[in-house]
Amino acid sequence: MGSSSVIKGVMGIGVVGIAAVALAACLPSRVAEQSTSNGPTVVVSSPRPGQVVKINQPIQVTSTSTDPDGVQKVELWADGALSRVDINPDVNSPYIVAQTWQSDKVGSHVFVVKAFDAHGNVGQSEPVVIAVEAGSPTATSLPVAQVSPSATVTPPLPATPVSPTVPSSIATTLPSATPPPPSATPQPPTPSPGCTPPSCRPGEVYYCPQSCPGGCGLQCATPSPTPTRPTFTPTNIEVHALLKPIWEKPEVKTALGYPSSTASDDRQYARQYFERGYMYWWNRPEGRGLIWVVQIPDGSAMSGFGWIGPFEDTWEGKERFSCEEARRNKYGPHSGFGKLWCDHPEIAQTIGVPREPERGTGESRDYGIVQFFQGGTMLYSPLDREVWVLVNGGTWQRYYR
């Protein structure tokens, strides 16, 4: 990307954020091996718990599945029913996939992502509950780009009543105030019908779609969207030496947990700053490149709330610009960043237009670094010596090395 257009011309083709579905069986040699795990670890990075979307608006359920034996396939379960299956053609780990889902039913909906390793062992994510509301889908902002919970808004001061001075010459012509007629006696609200759902099997989750049609997976009580701090189990995977000083900070280690995969430090990378955001591209060892999008309302901010990804890079390497809006801007975006920006108006609206050129490998002799953790991802840009800590759920921090 950027000045490395030739390098990025080999990036993959596909639908943004959706891993290609391919039929592939486990390799016989791997099946014969003894399993080294009890099932994959699955983390959903988007949507965030409590996110609100419009009816019939497609959203992407993005998950990262890791397992020492490799990940064979990932299933998306919505409201207790299987919605989609993605087969991992390489049975590698981590397996990152964005699975599209939409609903024509107003109310709360719950997602669970299940992953299977090469031996058939299954692991699943924590349930994620979102809300679907009535209205036409509109491009507003990133699914995770919301005001930080710590931000406070000062309400406007109440207006001070002022008694007007009425000239005596016209005072007698003003009509006297007539008291309003007494209001009707308020009627008590009609009680809602009770809801007694059946017992659910272990592992199933209840949700409430503003009614109680009954059936397993339905209950008139929406689970709290407040995320709970997960308990991370140590792994025997080393944190990259350059990332380790940042990871060892208590607030970072508590949020990220332990590495779920070995760090990648020998791949091409690129980054670009926008009016209200940042994009990071990484040419992962297998498959297509990946792109993360971070919302930065203030360019000098060192922490914030609002990131999404990774998206699969779908630029084909033919046309430099993917839409006329990108072509008209001084700095694009172009190539993979431009394809994502053009294909997703909500991203373009949230982060704005680029405020500087795309830069990356070619302007720095070093490669970028990407490492996945149980609770998020760490990205390193050698050009700026920046370390980005992306925590599952939407928060992020920026550090300098």
Sequence and secondary structure as in RCSB ss.txt:
>XXXX:A:sequence
MGSSSVIKGVMGIGVVGIAAVALAACLPSRVAEQSTSNGPTVVVSSPRPGQVVKINQPIQVTSTSTDPDGVQKVE
LWADGALSRVDINPDVNSPYIVAQTWQSDKVGSHVFVVKAFDAHGNVGQSEPVVIAVEAGSPTATSLPVAQVSPS
ATVTPPLPATPVSPTVPSSIATTLPSATPPPPSATPQPPTPSPGCTPPSCRPGEVYYCPQSCPGGCGLQCATPSP
TPTRPTFTPTNIEVHALLKPIWEKPEVKTALGYPSSTASDDRQYARQYFERGYMYWWNRPEGRGLIWVVQIPDGS
AMSGFGWIGPFEDTWEGKERFSCEEARRNKYGPHSGFGKLWCDHPEIAQTIGVPREPERGTGESRDYGIVQFFQG
GTMLYSPLDREVWVLVNGGTWQRYYR
>XXXX:A:secstr
 GGGHHHHTT   S TT          HHHHTS   SSS EEEEEES TT EEETT  EEEEEEEE TT EEEEE
EEETTEEEEEEE TT  SSEEEEEEE  SS EEEEEEEEEEETTS EEE   EEEEEESS     S TT    TT
                 HHHHTTS                           TT      SS   STT  SS    
          S    TTTHHHHTSHHHHHHH SBSS  EEEE EEEEEETTEEEEEE  SSSS EEEEEE SSTT
 SEEE EEEEEE    SS S SSHHHHHSTT   HHHHHHHHH HHHHHHH SBSS  EEBTTBSS EEEEEETT
EEEEEETTTTEEEEEETTSEEEEEE 
